[in-house]
Amino acid sequence: MAQIMRPAKPRTGLLATDGRRHPLQDTLLAATLVLGVLALATASFRGLHVLTSWAGLIGVLTGGYGQYVSETTRERFGLVLGLGASALGLFFGIYHGGLFG
């Protein structure tokens, strides 16, 4: 029952489970998720294949670097979701016409 006597750790953020702030990793996570959602949202429109392809490619690159520098499991989980969405958008964008049209 010693845990009851210890004060609770201050929460520094939703994604920092080690008690420290990670501004670079959080920024990369947010960028990867936004680019992944953008790539998936525009993947079904053939006329937007250039936007879809570039959003997917940049999302894959930022997500890959984010995985390289991430420090917590929660960051990695979000990055994997963003990477998957970006990769699917990239594949559909390339299928519909590619990066340069």
N, C-alpha and C positions, 0 to 999 in steps of 0.2 A: 504494500500500500504506500510505498515511498513516492510513487508518481503523483499521488494526491497532494503531497506537501510541496512538490516542486512547482514553481510558477510556470504558466504556459508560455511557450515560445512566441515571440511577437511575429505576426504574419507580415511578410514583406511583399507578398504578391501571390497571385493565383498559381503562377508557373514556377516559382522558386521554392522548391521543397527542401532546400538545404539551408534556408534562413538568410540567404544573401540575394542581392539584386543582380539580374543578368540583363542589362538593357540591350546589348548587341544580339543576344540569342532571342529575346522577346521580339525585337524588331524583325529579325530574319523569319521568325515564326509567323508573325502577322503578315509580312510581305508574301511568304509562301502560300499561306491560306487564301489571301485575297487574290493572288494570281491564279491559284488552283480553281477557285470558284469562278473567276472570270473566264478561264479557259474552258471549264465545263459548261458554263452558261452559254457561251458563244459557239460551242462545238456543233450544235445541231443546225446552224445556219451556214450554208455553203458559201455565201458571199462574204462571210467574216473569217474565212480561213486564215488570212494573214494575221489578224489580231489573235485568233485562237492559237496559232502556231507559235507566235512570239511570246504570248503570255505563258503558254505551256513551257517553252524552252527556258525563259527567264525564271519561271517558278521552279523548274527542275534544278537549275544551277544554284539559285538561292537556297533551296531546300537541301541540296547536297552539301553546300558550305555550312549551312546551319547544323546539319547532322555532324559535320566534322568538329564544330566548336561547341556543340551543346553539352550541357553539364548535368541535366536532370532528366529523369524518365518522362516527366510530363511534357517537357520541351520536345523530346524525341517522338513522343506519340503524336503530337500535333504536327510536327514536321513530316512524319510518315503519311498522315492524312493529306496534307498539302501536296506532298510529292506525288502521291497516287493520283490526285485530281489533276495536277499539272501534267503528269505523264499521259493520262487519258486525253486531256485536251490537246496536247502536242500530237499524239497519234492521230486523232480525228482531224486536226488541222492539216497535217501532212497528207492524210488520205484525201481530203477535199481539195487540195491544191498546193500545199507547201508553204514555205516561209516567204517566198518572193512572188507567188502568184503565177 
